[in-house]
Amino acid sequence: MLTSGKGNPRTGETSGLSVRTVWEYKFIINSALNKAVANEIIPSNPALNIRVTNKTKKQLARKINFFTTEEANDFLDYVYGENDVLADLICATLFFGLRRSEVIAIRIQSIDFQNHRLNIDHTIVKMLTLQEKDDTKTPDSNRSYPLTGEMEDFFRRVIERKKENAAYFGDTYQENEYAFTWDDGRPFAPDFVYHHFTRLIKKYGRPGFTFHNLRHSTASILYEQGWHPKGIQEWLGHADFYTTMNIYTHLDKCHRAEKARALDEILHIPSMVGKSSATAADETDHSADKVANNC
């Protein structure tokens, strides 16, 4: 794959795939073989110790783009200020850290007001055609979230708006079970969400920020609140703890850098320029004495 994994059908020439792409293929193959071992189809995983390249994980690491809590709130103010058609869907995505296939597939019956839960058990994906499945990406993705009073009010407003739209459009309204739809009831297509969000985020001033980065933003917000990586994994529905730790490690580095910059603004570091070493040492000793006296 690294040397001739990509072929040109017109010329017949081959070239290598990127290290990142091959690494992702290896991850999928490895996961499939692990499942085969668990199901006793094969005795061991032959791909377990195969290395894709000598490059380190740090060199292969993909840059993770995300909003901080403050940035996420600012973006929500923006999309609601623009009265954007995806405003409610984006809000739910940020709050729960959902995948695109999950958030567009939230059904009315998935919102359990009696038990104060939101159940994620249905997805909409597009391969060659649109596919609706009573299933999620992985078994761990099939999950249930507690609903706060504020989020229950949010979903009640979403449902009430659907009823108002149904009354307004009459016979032309497309009745369906989904919470987030066009005003006339048509469900959002995955492709539309992707392309519309790309235009929206560019207009907002963050080109290159993808819809999936909203999910990373949720991880960032949970991290800021002091959540443990295992808790973040369960909230996001990651099947593999490595996926969570890859994001968590990146967040840790970014937030530490932000905290360091914040210290620059808070702490005044006196300049020693223009002073001799003896003078600087004398002033340092004097400052240390003052601190000792104050203690």
N, C-alpha and C positions, 0 to 999 in steps of 0.2 A: 504493500500500500504506500509506503514511504517513497518508493522509487518509481512505481508504475501503476499506482492505484487509480489514476484518472486518465481516461482515454478520450481522444477526439474522434467522434464517429465519422467525421468528414475526411480527415487526413490519415486516421489510423495511428497517429502518434500518441505516445503515452507520456505521462509525467507523474510526479509524486503528489500525494495528498499532503495537506498540512499536518504537522505533528499533533496539533490539537484535535483534528478530525479523526486521525488514527487512534489517538488515545481514547476518544469517546466511543469509537467502534469496539475497542478492546474492552471498555467498561461494560458495554451491552452484552458482548459475547461472554465475558466473565460472569455477569449476573445470570445469564441463561444457563451456563454450565453449573453454577452453584445451585440453581433450582433443580437441575437434573440430578445432582448429587443428593439433594434433600429428598427427591422423589425416588431415590435408589435406582435410577436409570443407568448411571455410570458410577464407578467406585470412587473416583476422585476427579478434581478439576484440572485438566491438563494445561489450562491457560493461566493458572494461578501465579506462577513465578516468571511468566514471560514479560520481558521489559520491552516497551515500545521504542525507547530511545534512552540515551545516557543523560538527557537533559533532566534537570531537577524539577520537582513540583513547582518550585518558585518561578522557574523560567517558563513553565507551561501554564501557570495560573492566569486565568482570564480576569480582566479588570471588571469588577462588579460596580455597577452604577446604581445609585439609590438616593432617595430623599431622606433628609433628617426629619424629625418631628416638625420642626418649624417650617421646613420647605414643603412638607406634605400638606400642612394646613394652608399654606399660602397657595399651593396648587389647587386645592379643593375650593378655596375662595375664588380662584380664577375661573375654574370650569363652571361653577354655579353662577358666577357673575356673567359669564358668556351664555348662560342658559343652554349649555351644551347637551346634546341628545344622550351622551354617555355619562353625564354627571353622576347619576345615582349608581350606575354600574361601577364607575371608577371609585366612588366612595366605599362601596361594599368590598371591592378588590383590595383597597388599601387597609381597611379595617381587619379583614380576615386573612389577607395574604393569599388570595385564591389564584389559581391558574385561569387563563382565559377560557379554556374549555369548561371549567367549573362554574365561573360566575355567570356566563351567559345561559347556563343550564339550571340555574336556581329556579325551582318550581314553587308555586304557591303552597303546595302541600309539604314542601321541604321546610317551611317556616312554621314551627310548632309553638304557637303562642301559649298553649296550655302548660307545656313543660319548659317553656323559655329556652328553646333550642333551635339551632339552624343545622339541618342535616345536609351534608354534601355527599350525595349518592348517585349523581347523574351527570353526564358530560355530553357536550356537543363538539364534535371534531369534524374537520373536512379533510378527507383524503382526496379521492377523485370525485366523490359525492359527499353530501352532508350526512353525517352519521350521528344518531342519538343513541346513547347507551346508558342503561341503568347500572353503571359501573364507573369507576374512576381510574386514574392512571396506574395506581398500584393499590394493593389492599390497604396500605397505611393511609392512602389518600381518601379512602372512604371514612369520613369522620364526622363528628358532631361538635358544634360550637355552642357555648352558653350565650344567650342573648341578654344584653343589658337592657334596662328600661329605655334608654335612648335609642338603641338599635331596634327595639320592638316598635317604637314610635316611627322610626325611619321606614321600616317595612310596611307599617300600617298606611303611611302616606303613599308609598309606592302602589299598594293595592288599591287604595281609594282613588288614585289618579287613573289607574287602569279602568275602574268602573266609570269614572267621568268620561274618559275617552270612548269607552264602549257605547255610552249613551249618546255622545256627540256624533260618532261615525255611523251609528245604527247598523244597518244590514251590511255595510261594507267593512265593519270591524272584524278582524280575524281572531276569533276566540281561541285561546291556547292556555297552557298551564304555566307559562313562564312569567317570572316577575319583571324582568327587564326586557322591554320591547319598544318598537316604534310606537308612535301615538295611535296608529291604526291597528295595533296588535301584532304586526309582523315581528317574529323573533329576529334578533341581531345575528347576522352571519359572522363566523369567525374572521373571515377575510375583511369584512367591513370594519370590525373592531380594530384590527391591526392597522389598516390603512388610515382610518379616521384618527386614531390616536397618534399616529406618526405625524400627521398634519397638525394636530392640536398641540402636541408637545413642542413642535418646531416653532409654532406661533407663540407659544409661551416663553420660548427662549432657551430650551434645553434639547437641541437636536441631538440625535443619537441615543436618547433615553427611550427605551422600549416599554411596551405594555408589561412585559415580564419583569421589568425593573421595579414595577410597583410592588411585586411580591418580595423583592429584595428590600424594598423600603420598609415593608412591614417587619422584616427581620431586624432592620436597623432600629426601628421604633421600639420593638420588644427588647433589643439589646440595651437601648438607652434607659429602659425601665428596669434593667437589672435582671432580665430573664436568663436562666441557665440554658446552654445550648440544647440540652435534652428537651426542655420545655418548648424552645423555638422549633425544634424538629417536629414535635407532636402537633403544634399549632399549624405549621405549614404543611404537614402531611408528607414529610420526606420519608421514603422507605429506607434510604441509606444515610446513616449518621455522618458519613464522609461528606456528603453533599452539604449538610448543615454546617459542619466544621469548616469546610472550605469558605463558605459565606461568612461564618462567625469570625474566623481568623482575619479575613479581609476587613470586616467591620471594626474589629479590635484595633487594627493598625490605623485605619482611617480616623476613628474616634480619638485615639491617643494623639494623633497629629493635630486634630482640632483642639484638643485640650491644651496641647503645648502652645498653639497659637493664641488661645485664650489667655494663657499665662503671660504672654508677651504684652497683652493689652492691660493686664492687671498689675504686674510687677514692674517697677521702674528699676532698670539696671544702670547704676551710675557709670559714667565713662571714666576710664583711667588714663585716657589719652593725654599726653603732655606732662605727665608726672613721672618722676624718677622712680626706680624700683624701691629705693629707700623710703621715699615719701609715701608711696602706695602701701608699702609694708607697715609703716608707722600708722597710717590712717586705718588699715585693716585691724591692727592690734587695738587701736582706740575704739573702733566700732565694736569689736568683740568684748571689750571691757564694759561698754555701755549696755550691750545685750545681757551680759552676766549680771550687772547691777540691777537691770530691770527685772530679771528673773528672781 
